[in-house]
């Protein structure tokens, strides 16, 4: 059994995007932060041949920091826990990157939805 992690939309492929004008492109500092995490396909889901998506809502505050991941669409308890574990890791890393590099994730304040897919290859 394997899994396919479809996407974390913005989070998995996060790159720093700083507000720039055409005259500033050569003088901006570059952010070297890049993170990638793969969820572990839970044994309980594999035994039941469960496949599908967990949708997680993540709060974006007015300073573009991410917090409070919550399940919007559940799949299976262990898949939900794994999706939240991965989201918490990424949120922590992205917020640290924003503090360290001044990176802006370009998300509007509110709730952003992230999709984590768990699929059996059988």
C-alpha positions, 0 to 999 in steps of 0.5 A: 500500500502506498499513498498519493499526497495530492497537494497542500495547495500553496503550502507544500510548494510555498515560495517567498513572494515579496511585494516588488516593483519593476525597479526592485527586482535585482535588489531584493533578498531571496528567501531560501526556505523550502519545505516538503512533507509527505503524510504517512498513509495510516495502517487503519486506512490501508486495512479498510482500503480507504481513499479520499481527501481530508480538507483542512481550514487554516486561519490566516491573520492580518500579518499573513501568519498561519494558525489553527488548522481544523478539519473541514471534511473528515475522511477517517480518524487516523487520516485526519490526525495525520493531515493535522500533524503535517499541517502543523509542521508546515504552519510552524515552518512557514511562520518561522520562514516569514519571521526569518526572511520576511516572506509573505505567503500572499494569502488574504486574511481569513480561512484558507482550505488545504487538501490532503489526499490519501489513496491506496494504489490497490 
